[in-house]
Amino acid sequence: MVLRRRDVLKLAGLGALGAVLPACGSQLPEPNVSAAGFGEDAKGSVRLWCRAATQAGVQVTVDRFHKVQDRIRVEVTPVLDSQYVTKLATAIRGRQVPDIVDIDDINSMLFLYRDALTDLTPLIAALPFRKAISPGHLGLAARDNRYYAVPYLADNSALFYNEQLLERAKVDPGTLTDFDGYLEAARRVRKLGPDVYGWSIAANSPGILGFVVQPHVWAADSRTIVGTVGSQRAAVAENKEVRRTLELYRTMWREGLLPRPNFADTGATWGSDFRAGKVGLLPANYSVSVLSADKEAKARTGVKLLAGPYGGSAFFDGGDNLCIPRGAQNASAAWEFAKFALDVPQQSSLPTGGYTPVRSDVATAQFRRSYPQAVAPLDRIQRGYAPPTLAYNLLFNQPDSPWIAMFRRAVFDGDVDGALEAGQRGFEKILEQAQL
């Protein structure tokens, strides 16, 4: 779930990583992934580290792997999200690395830019379903047109809506394609009753705000961070799409379309009002809106991708990547497990744990019948994105990040101009520090 995954991350990025892991990952030997027979008929033990938040789903895949073969045994070690970056960096520095790591995709870049990961480019290129793999995930594992991780599971943002409330309010879901459509729908739903609201958001959670608000900007093919990693700059103050997004939420707050508890919600109650049938529109993920809902709530829930001010669509391509650290002792067996994790049967079962597949071709007729609310990102997988940067946690996830400060100043204080200017300065300062 996004709340656990993002809000607990206290390690801010390259600066914190550098304190533990100097640029010495290249000192560890890189497995020869081009060797004949690599990733086939391997044997022995594979040491797998996974995020504690995704342990249950990972263990299911491991158990299935053990049932279909007896040559390889995968030993799972869960690591708390708040400790993951430091623990992995310490293991690399101590030259005692796991064979494969299941890591938050947004943190993949921290390690590949420290030369700590194995180049998997030829292995990924050889996958028969290569063109169906999530480009957003791959974008967080890329450097100089080489890939250092393979996507494993997706945690995507989308706009979930209550079909019953929209019908009562005479709102056609087909109009939910831009900000005008959002506001009209939210206003109509709000008129249904004093305890019914048009929209809801956990507005005091930096991680959730980054997860569900940024896609409005990306839907218009705009970015708040521009340039190549290592020489990036901020594009906030003069960003028309950011301004329109902040103005949208300001309008919804001013008109009472958002529940008042949204102001202080750190994510502890995220989506509960929607699942209870009291909210028409909820930007969230599959876990919050569908997996946690009862049968009745699931039946009335529809989904669309998030739109920009004047149209377009996008979603946050969160989730996990699988990486093989340099120095891995059984990299061949690790890759054999990774391929198994990407097979259709394993990918098709991800929604049972609140996640979605990273392969668009998994959206078969059977999958659509079983998980109708998990299909939207797969049908438009090219619209998934997450910022490839070394400073994501500092920019967006921290309680004092410039992103949440900008949002709250604009939305709750009504100072959009001041918020944008302060956001620009905050982004610039962090990017400058992270790229030293």
C-alpha positions in Angstrom: 0.0 0.0 0.0 1.3 3.4 -0.9 1.0 4.8 2.6 3.4 2.2 4.1 5.7 2.3 1.1 6.2 6.0 0.8 5.5 7.7 4.1 7.9 5.6 6.1 10.9 6.4 3.9 13.2 8.6 5.9 16.3 8.1 3.9 16.3 11.1 1.5 18.2 9.9 -1.5 21.7 10.0 -2.9 23.1 12.1 0.0 22.0 9.5 2.7 23.1 6.6 0.5 26.4 8.2 -0.2 27.1 8.3 3.5 26.9 4.6 3.7 27.8 3.5 0.2 30.6 5.5 -1.6 30.8 5.1 -5.3 32.5 1.7 -4.9 29.8 -0.7 -6.1 31.9 -1.3 -9.2 34.5 -3.0 -7.0 32.2 -5.9 -6.7 32.3 -8.4 -9.6 29.5 -8.2 -12.1 27.9 -11.6 -13.0 28.3 -12.5 -16.6 24.7 -12.5 -17.8 25.8 -13.3 -21.3 27.4 -16.6 -20.3 26.0 -19.7 -22.1 23.1 -21.1 -20.1 22.8 -18.2 -17.7 19.4 -18.3 -16.0 18.7 -21.9 -17.1 18.8 -25.1 -15.0 20.5 -23.3 -12.2 20.9 -24.9 -8.7 21.4 -24.0 -5.1 20.1 -21.3 -2.8 19.0 -17.8 -3.7 19.0 -15.1 -1.1 16.2 -12.7 -1.8 15.6 -9.5 0.1 12.1 -8.0 -0.2 10.3 -5.0 1.3 8.3 -5.9 4.4 5.3 -4.2 2.8 5.3 -6.7 -0.1 6.5 -9.8 1.8 3.2 -11.7 1.6 3.0 -11.4 -2.2 6.6 -12.3 -2.6 6.3 -15.3 -0.5 3.3 -16.6 -2.6 5.5 -16.4 -5.7 8.4 -18.1 -3.9 6.1 -20.9 -2.7 4.8 -21.5 -6.2 8.4 -21.5 -7.5 9.3 -24.2 -5.1 6.3 -26.3 -6.2 7.3 -26.4 -9.9 11.0 -27.2 -9.4 13.4 -28.6 -6.7 16.8 -27.3 -8.0 16.6 -23.9 -6.4 15.5 -22.8 -3.0 14.7 -19.1 -2.4 15.4 -17.8 1.1 13.3 -14.7 1.7 14.5 -11.9 4.1 12.0 -9.1 4.6 13.4 -5.7 5.4 11.5 -2.7 6.8 10.9 -0.1 4.2 12.5 2.6 6.4 15.7 0.6 6.7 15.9 -0.9 3.2 18.2 1.6 1.5 20.7 1.7 4.4 20.7 -2.0 4.9 21.3 -2.8 1.3 24.0 -0.2 1.0 25.7 -1.6 4.1 25.6 -5.1 2.6 27.2 -3.9 -0.6 29.9 -2.0 1.2 30.5 -5.1 3.4 30.6 -7.3 0.2 27.9 -9.6 1.6 25.1 -9.0 -0.8 21.9 -10.9 -1.5 21.5 -12.6 -4.8 18.4 -10.6 -5.8 16.5 -7.7 -4.2 12.8 -6.7 -4.5 13.1 -2.9 -4.2 10.7 0.0 -4.4 11.1 1.1 -8.0 11.7 4.7 -7.1 14.8 3.7 -5.2 16.3 1.5 -8.0 18.1 4.5 -9.4 19.9 5.3 -6.2 21.8 2.0 -6.5 22.3 1.8 -10.3 24.0 5.3 -10.2 26.4 3.9 -7.5 27.4 1.1 -9.9 26.0 -1.4 -7.5 23.6 -3.4 -9.8 24.1 -5.9 -12.6 23.4 -4.8 -16.1 20.4 -6.9 -17.2 19.9 -5.4 -20.6 20.5 -8.5 -22.7 18.3 -10.6 -20.5 15.4 -8.2 -20.6 15.8 -7.8 -24.4 15.5 -11.6 -24.8 12.2 -11.8 -22.9 9.5 -12.8 -25.4 7.1 -10.3 -23.8 9.6 -7.4 -23.7 7.3 -4.9 -25.5 4.6 -5.5 -22.9 6.7 -4.6 -19.9 5.9 -1.4 -18.0 8.0 1.4 -19.5 7.5 3.5 -16.3 9.2 0.9 -14.2 12.0 0.4 -16.7 12.5 4.1 -16.8 13.5 4.0 -13.1 16.1 1.3 -13.8 17.7 2.9 -16.9 21.0 4.6 -17.5 22.6 5.3 -20.9 20.0 3.0 -22.5 21.0 0.1 -20.3 18.6 -1.5 -17.7 19.7 -2.6 -14.3 16.4 -4.0 -13.0 13.3 -5.8 -14.3 9.8 -4.7 -13.1 8.0 -7.1 -10.8 4.8 -5.7 -9.5 2.9 -2.4 -10.0 1.2 -0.1 -7.5 -0.5 2.4 -9.8 -2.6 5.4 -9.1 -6.0 5.9 -10.8 -9.3 7.7 -10.4 -11.9 5.4 -8.8 -15.5 6.4 -8.8 -18.8 5.3 -7.1 -21.1 4.4 -10.0 -24.2 4.6 -7.8 -23.5 8.1 -6.6 -22.6 9.3 -10.1 -25.8 7.8 -11.5 -27.9 9.5 -8.8 -26.1 12.8 -9.6 -26.7 12.3 -13.3 -23.0 12.2 -14.1 -21.8 10.3 -17.1 -18.4 8.7 -16.2 -17.4 9.4 -19.8 -17.2 13.1 -18.8 -14.4 12.5 -16.3 -11.7 13.4 -18.8 -10.5 16.9 -17.7 -10.7 19.3 -14.8 -14.0 20.8 -15.9 -15.5 17.3 -15.9 -14.1 16.7 -12.4 -15.5 19.8 -10.9 -18.9 19.3 -12.5 -19.1 15.8 -11.2 -17.9 16.7 -7.7 -20.4 19.5 -7.4 -23.3 17.3 -8.5 -22.4 14.5 -6.1 -22.0 17.0 -3.3 -25.6 18.0 -3.7 -26.8 14.5 -2.9 -26.6 15.0 0.8 -24.8 16.8 3.7 -22.6 13.8 4.3 -21.8 13.0 0.7 -18.7 14.5 -0.9 -17.5 14.8 -4.5 -13.8 14.1 -4.0 -11.5 12.9 -1.2 -7.7 12.9 -0.6 -5.3 12.3 2.2 -4.0 15.8 2.1 -1.5 15.6 5.0 0.4 12.6 3.5 3.4 13.7 1.3 3.7 10.3 -0.2 0.1 10.0 -1.1 0.0 13.5 -2.5 2.9 12.7 -4.8 1.3 9.5 -5.8 -2.2 10.8 -6.8 -1.6 14.5 -7.6 1.4 14.4 -9.9 -0.3 12.4 -12.6 -2.5 15.4 -13.4 0.6 17.2 -14.5 2.0 14.3 -16.4 -1.3 13.7 -18.3 -0.5 17.0 -20.0 3.0 15.8 -20.8 4.5 18.3 -18.4 7.1 17.6 -15.7 8.2 19.3 -12.5 11.8 17.9 -12.9 13.5 18.3 -16.2 16.9 17.3 -17.6 19.0 14.2 -17.3 19.7 12.6 -14.0 22.7 14.3 -12.4 22.0 17.6 -14.0 18.3 18.1 -13.4 16.5 21.3 -12.7 13.1 22.4 -11.3 10.2 23.4 -13.5 7.6 24.5 -11.0 6.9 28.2 -10.7 6.0 28.7 -14.4 4.5 25.3 -14.9 0.9 26.0 -16.0 -0.2 22.4 -15.4 1.0 22.5 -11.8 -0.8 25.8 -11.3 -4.1 24.4 -12.7 -3.8 21.3 -10.6 -3.3 23.4 -7.4 -6.2 25.6 -8.4 -8.4 22.5 -8.9 -7.8 21.3 -5.4 -8.1 24.9 -4.0 -11.5 25.2 -5.7 -12.7 21.9 -4.3 -11.6 22.8 -0.8 -13.1 26.3 -1.0 -16.5 24.9 -2.2 -16.6 22.2 0.4 -16.4 19.4 -2.2 -13.7 17.7 0.0 -14.5 16.3 3.5 -13.0 18.6 6.2 -11.0 15.7 7.7 -9.0 15.5 4.5 -7.0 18.5 5.9 -5.3 16.4 8.6 -5.5 12.9 7.1 -2.0 11.4 7.0 -3.3 8.3 5.2 -4.6 6.4 8.3 -8.1 6.6 7.0 -7.3 7.0 3.3 -10.2 5.7 1.2 -12.5 4.7 4.1 -15.1 7.4 3.2 -15.1 6.2 -0.4 -15.5 2.5 0.6 -18.4 3.6 2.8 -20.2 5.1 -0.1 -19.8 8.7 1.0 -17.5 9.9 -1.8 -18.0 10.1 -5.5 -14.4 10.3 -6.8 -11.2 9.0 -5.2 -7.7 9.2 -6.6 -6.0 6.2 -5.1 -4.6 2.7 -5.8 -6.2 -0.7 -6.2 -5.4 -1.7 -2.7 -7.2 1.2 -1.0 -10.2 1.4 -3.3 -10.9 -2.2 -4.2 -8.9 -4.8 -2.2 -9.9 -3.2 1.1 -13.6 -2.9 0.1 -16.5 -5.2 0.8 -18.3 -7.0 -1.9 -21.0 -4.3 -2.3 -18.5 -1.5 -2.5 -16.4 -3.4 -5.1 -19.5 -3.9 -7.3 -20.2 -0.2 -7.5 -16.6 0.9 -8.1 -15.4 2.1 -11.5 -12.0 3.3 -12.6 -10.4 5.7 -15.1 -6.9 7.0 -15.4 -6.2 10.4 -14.0 -6.7 13.3 -16.3 -4.9 16.6 -16.9 -6.4 20.1 -16.9 -7.6 19.8 -20.5 -7.5 16.0 -21.0 -4.9 13.4 -21.5 -4.2 10.6 -19.0 -1.5 9.3 -16.7 -0.8 7.3 -13.6 2.0 6.9 -11.1 4.0 3.8 -12.0 4.9 2.7 -8.5 5.7 -0.7 -7.3 8.8 -2.9 -7.2 11.7 -3.8 -9.4 13.9 -6.9 -9.1 17.6 -6.2 -9.1 20.6 -8.5 -9.0 23.4 -6.7 -7.0 27.0 -6.9 -8.3 28.7 -9.6 -6.2 25.7 -11.9 -6.2 26.9 -15.5 -5.6 24.0 -17.2 -7.5 22.9 -14.7 -10.1 21.9 -17.4 -12.6 19.4 -18.9 -10.2 18.2 -15.5 -9.2 17.4 -14.6 -12.8 15.6 -17.9 -13.2 13.4 -16.9 -10.3 12.9 -13.5 -11.7 11.6 -14.9 -15.0 9.2 -17.1 -13.1 7.9 -14.1 -11.2 7.2 -12.4 -14.5 5.2 -15.4 -15.9 1.5 -14.8 -16.6 0.2 -17.1 -13.8 2.2 -15.1 -11.1 1.4 -11.7 -12.6 -2.3 -12.6 -13.0 -2.6 -13.2 -9.2 -1.0 -9.9 -8.1 -4.4 -8.1 -7.6 -5.2 -10.6 -4.7 -2.4 -8.8 -2.8 -3.5 -5.3 -3.9 -1.0 -4.9 -6.8 -1.3 -5.0 -10.6 0.8 -6.7 -13.2 3.8 -5.1 -15.0 2.9 -6.8 -18.3 0.1 -5.3 -20.4 -0.5 -8.7 -22.1 -1.7 -10.2 -18.8 -5.0 -8.3 -19.4 -6.7 -11.4 -20.9 -10.4 -11.8 -21.0 -10.3 -14.0 -17.9 -8.2 -11.4 -16.1 -10.7 -8.6 -17.0 -13.6 -10.6 -15.6 -11.7 -11.4 -12.4 -10.2 -8.0 -11.8 -12.1 -5.3 -13.8 -10.8 -2.4 -11.7 -7.1 -3.4 -12.3 -7.2 -3.2 -16.1 -7.1 0.5 -16.8 -3.3 1.0 -16.3 -2.6 -2.2 -18.4 -4.7 -0.9 -21.3 -2.7 2.4 -21.3 0.6 1.1 -19.9 2.5 3.7 -21.9 0.9 6.5 -19.8 2.6 5.2 -16.6 5.4 7.3 -15.3 7.5 8.1 -12.2 10.2 10.7 -12.0 13.7 9.2 -12.6 15.7 11.3 -10.1 18.2 10.8 -7.3 16.2 13.1 -5.0 12.6 11.8 -5.1 12.3 11.1 -1.4 13.5 14.6 -0.4 11.3 16.3 -3.0 8.1 14.4 -2.4 8.1 11.9 0.5 9.5 13.8 3.5 7.1 15.5 5.9 8.9 18.8 5.2 9.2 18.2 1.4 8.6 21.2 -0.9 5.9 19.3 -2.7 3.6 18.9 0.3 4.4 22.4 1.5 3.4 23.8 -1.9 0.2 21.8 -2.0 -1.0 22.8 1.4 -0.1 26.5 1.0 -2.0 26.7 -2.3 -5.0 24.6 -1.4 -5.7 25.4 2.2 -4.2 28.9 2.5 -5.2 30.0 -1.0 -1.8 31.4 -1.8 -1.2 29.7 -5.2 1.4 32.2 -6.4 3.4 32.1 -3.2 3.2 28.3 -3.1 4.6 28.0 -6.7 7.5 30.3 -6.0 8.4 28.6 -2.7 8.1 25.2 -4.5 10.5 26.3 -7.2 13.1 27.4 -4.6 12.6 24.2 -2.6 13.0 22.0 -5.6 16.0 23.9 -6.8 17.8 23.6 -3.5 17.3 19.9 -3.1 18.2 19.1 -6.7 21.4 21.1 -6.3 22.4 19.3 -3.1 21.5 15.9 -4.5 23.6 16.3 -7.6 26.8 17.6 -6.0 
